[in-house]
Amino acid sequence: MKTLGPLDAIELMMPGSYWQLLTSVNGYANPTSTSLSTQAAAGRGFQLLEKCSKMSLPCRFKVRLLEDGYVCWLNVNEIMGKIVETGPFEPKLLSLEQIYYRLTSVLLWVEKASVQPNKYLWGGTNGPDFDCSGLIQAAFSSEGIWVPRDAYQQERFC
């Protein structure tokens, strides 16, 4: 596994390569928007889809978050030196019984989160500030159960 520093980023990262975050970062709706689309917690994986042009500011990579397939743009300066290269993603499939067994812990996680000081944050998934679907995704992911990022996707998924 290699860890990349800032100067290595654009030259060494190849589209199709897989990486793991060592820090939590914000994901944006497009290459130039200031709108938060999602957040990715430390430990999440991503596949690089497109590199940014050195001419574009801010410099963002288009990525697919591996656990839920969500596509967003990550600021290069926020991830360099804070990612490691990994191999292709292999999801951990759970049986219905395994999921049922973990539901009590998911509900306890939500209960704990609900008593923390917080405010609504569009795109928030890392807490303590969440949006509605980010709270649900974070609660289930705390038990290794990955559900889609957005509410309409969660509705179809469930």
C-alpha positions, -999 to 999 in steps of 0.1 A, spaced: 0 0 0 12 35 -8 3 67 9 5 98 -14 17 132 -5 4 164 -22 29 165 -50 22 129 -60 -15 132 -63 -23 141 -99 6 123 -115 4 89 -96 -33 84 -90 -49 66 -119 -86 64 -128 -100 30 -117 -76 28 -87 -89 20 -52 -81 40 -20 -90 41 17 -95 74 36 -75 78 68 -95 109 77 -131 121 73 -138 144 44 -165 163 27 -178 152 -7 -192 178 -31 -220 178 -57 -197 187 -86 -161 198 -94 -167 235 -85 -197 236 -62 -195 247 -25 -226 225 -18 -219 196 4 -233 164 -12 -221 139 14 -194 132 39 -171 102 40 -158 89 73 -123 77 79 -120 41 69 -143 44 39 -130 34 5 -133 50 -29 -125 44 -65 -110 72 -85 -133 79 -115 -117 111 -129 -87 132 -121 -90 170 -120 -72 192 -144 -44 211 -128 -60 242 -142 -93 238 -123 -97 252 -88 -105 238 -65 -88 206 -77 -113 178 -71 -113 141 -80 -146 125 -91 -149 93 -70 -173 65 -62 -176 57 -25 -173 19 -24 -196 9 4 -227 25 -11 -217 34 -47 -223 71 -41 -205 94 -66 -191 128 -54 -161 150 -58 -133 151 -31 -109 180 -27 -74 168 -35 -58 190 -8 -80 174 18 -71 138 10 -35 139 0 -13 123 26 -45 109 42 -53 80 19 -37 46 12 -40 26 -20 -60 -7 -17 -71 -34 -40 -106 -38 -56 -135 -36 -32 -152 -68 -21 -185 -62 -2 -192 -81 29 -226 -97 23 -248 -103 54 -276 -128 58 -310 -116 69 -304 -132 103 -271 -113 107 -289 -80 99 -318 -87 123 -293 -95 150 -276 -61 146 -309 -40 145 -310 -35 183 -275 -20 182 -285 3 152 -314 16 173 -292 22 203 -268 41 181 -296 64 169 -308 69 205 -272 80 215 -269 103 185 -302 119 193 -291 133 227 -259 149 212 -260 186 205 -265 189 167 -280 208 139 -294 197 105 -266 196 79 -275 189 43 -252 161 32 -241 153 68 -232 117 75 -203 120 100 -221 136 129 -229 150 152 -246 170 125 -266 149 100 -293 151 74 -321 126 77 -307 100 53 -272 105 66 -283 97 101 -299 64 89 -268 55 68 -245 63 97 -266 43 122 -266 12 100 -230 15 89 -220 16 126 -230 -21 126 -214 -29 92 -247 -27 73 -244 -5 43 -276 12 29 -277 38 1 -269 74 8 -301 93 -2 -336 89 12 -352 80 -21 -325 53 -26 -330 40 9 -368 38 3 -363 17 -28 -335 -4 -12 -357 -13 18 
